Amino acid sequence: MILNKALHIMDVSDSILCGRMMKMKKFIDFKDKMISQIGQVIVGKDKQIEKILVSIICGGHILLEDVPGLGKTKLARTLSKSLGLSFKRVQFTPDLLPTDLTGIYFYNQESKKFEYKEGPLKTNIVLADEINRATPRTQSALLECMEEKQMTVEGNKIQLEEPFFVIATQNPVEQFGTFPLPEAQLDRFFMRLKMGYPSKLEELEILNYYQKEDPLEKIEKCIDKELLLELKSKYKEVYVHQKIKQYIIDLCDASRKDENIILGISTRGVLALMKGVQAYAALQGRNFVIPEDVKMIFIDMMAHRIIVKRGSAKRKESIECLEKILKRVETPVSEDFEDAR
C-alpha cells in the first residue's frame, strides 16, 4: 500500500516535471526562431534581440538610443513581420499633434453621424521614430497607451489590441530642435537599448546579404499570435526565490542611497525587474531565476530610470553608477534557486 502511494507520487511528480519542461521548450523555440529569423536582416545583434523578446513577453516597451543608420527601423519592421503583427511607423516632428497619433472623430455628412478615424496607435507594433523631436504634449499622448493599453479620444476610451508594443528611437547626438523625454515617460519604457556599430566581419556579412536584394522582403511570419499571447501569460509561473527578490530590492535600494544618484529606481522599476528576470530565465529554458539573470538585464532595464548628479539621465554616467552597485551589492549564493524543478 505504501509502495503504491510512493509510486503514485513519483508518477505525479514526473508528470508535473514533464509539463514544465514542455512549457520551457516553447520559450526556447520562440527565442531560437525569432533570433534566426531576425538575424537574416539584423546581423550580430542576438543579445539585443533577446532582450527585446523579453520586453515583448512582459508587455513592455523599448527605447532604442543610437545614431542614425544602424538598423533601428529595420529591426522594428523585421520584428513585426516575424511575429505576423500589424505595424505602423510614426515620424515624430515638432508639428506632430496628439490627434495625429490617437485618431479623431469626424462628422460624416452622408451618415450624419460622428465617426472615428483610426490613428497609427491602433496597431500591434508602433515605431515612434525620433520621439524626442516631438513636443511634450504629443509625447504625453503615448503615456496612457503605453501604461494602460488604452487611449482617450474626445472623452471616449478606446482599448488597444493585444499585443501592443512601442519601439521608440532617439538620436543622442543631435540636440538642436529636440525635447528630452521627461522622467515620467522614461520610466514607462521597459528597457533602453543601444544597437552599436557592427564589427568588420559583421559589416562584411551585411554587404553580402544586401548586395542583390533586401533580405527583409523574404522575412515571413514564424510565430502564431496565439503562441505569443500564451507565452505572455505563462512566463509569470517562473519561480523567483525569496533571496532573488531580496537581491532585486537590495540593488534598487542601493540606487536610492548612492551619493552620485539624485533619483533612484522607483517601485515600478522594481516590479519591472522581477518580471524581466522571469521572462529572461524562461527564454534560457529554466523555470526558476538565478542571480545571473538579474545581472544580465539590470543595467538595460534601470539605467534610464535614474538621474545622476553629473548630468541628468546621461547614459554613460548612469551605466557606470549601476555597474558599481552590481559590484558592491552582495550576490546571493544558494542551491535553493532550483527548488521549482
Order of alpha helices (4+ residues) and beta strands (2+ residues): alpha-alpha-beta-alpha-beta-alpha-beta-beta-beta-alpha-beta-beta-beta-alpha-beta-alpha-alpha-alpha-beta-alpha-alpha-beta-alpha
